[in-house]
Amino acid sequence: MYKTCELYDLNHSLAGTYLSGFDYPWQALKGIQDLILSLGSALGEDYTEVSPTVWVHKTATIAPTAYLGAPCIIGAGTEVRHCAFIRGSALVGENCVVGNSVELKNAILFDNVQVPHFNYVGDSILGYKSHMGAGSVTSNVKSDSSLVTVKDGEVRIETGLKKFGAMLGDHVEVGCNSVLNPGTVVGRHSNIYPTSCVRGVVPENSIWKTGGVVVKKV
């Protein structure tokens, strides 16, 4: 439940074709910057290059206090609110919300993603209609700076990455003030309780409850 095709409907992102070339989505993290640069030059007249290698769709709304670092793409109908900080290498899809004081770095947000309040999303991919509650963040570097491993029970997958936040599948709901530790993978249609400290793989259609108890949805 952590392969690219199991987590994402690739029709809901400009990165769909790119992501389809990877068995595991985190393998795509190193190429996000180059992907944005290649896509941006071919976006067409519906996008405006507001500064070098920063492309914004004409129907997007950008607050005057938001910072858009290069390279990035902001999709149609998306709202980037006050004091949002897009550090760069961010591909934001259509009809997304990037809220007040939210920071994005080396990330792909599929269409209809909401990160509306005080979120940090780094070295991560957020699937279609996923939502991160206020104050929830991705932690993208281990405390000992060692390489990130994806853990699913007895299964261990070495990623070779020092920086790897979270892979959220389509329709994932993350509760307020939760921390998604490095290498977290959350399957489609799963929910994370507020104030959770999450690590490893959360299966699809599941609920991560207080204390790390995981139950299937009924």
C-alpha positions, 0 to 999 in steps of 0.5 A: 500500500505504499507504491505510487499507483496504490496511493495516487490517482495520477490524473489529478496532478501535472506531475502524473506522467512523471510520478508514473515512472516510479515504483515508490513516490519518494523516489520522485523527490530528487527530481521535483525541481527539474520537473517544475522547470520542464513543465513551466516552459510549456504551460501556455497562455493561461499561466503568467511567469510572475518572476523567473521560473515562478508560474501562476495560473491567471485564476489563482489568488495570491495574497500580497504578503505571500512569498513565491520562491523559484521554481514553483507552479501554482494551479488554477483556482488555487488560493495562496493566503497571507504570509505563506512561504513557498521556498521553492520546488513546489508544484501546487495543483488546481483548487488548492489552499495554501494558508496563512503562515504555511511553508512548502519546500520540495513538494507536490500538492495534487489538485484540491489539497488543503494545507490551510493553517500553520503547516510545514510540508517539506520533501513530501507528496500530498494526494488528491483532496488530502487535508492537513489540519491546523498546525500539522507538519511533516518532519523531513529529517531524522534527529540523528540525520541518518537516512530515512527508512520506510517501515511497515511492520517487519518490512523495511525499505531503505530510501537512500534519502536524508530528507523525506517527509510524508507521502499522503494518499488521496483523501487523507485527513490529518488532524490538527497539531499532528507530526508526520515523522520522516518516512511516513506513508498514509494510504488512501482515505485514512484519517489521523487523530489530532495531536498524533505522532505518526511514523511508518505506514498507515494502511488505506481506509484506516484510522490512526488513533491516540497512542498509535493504535490503528483500526480499519474503517467500517 
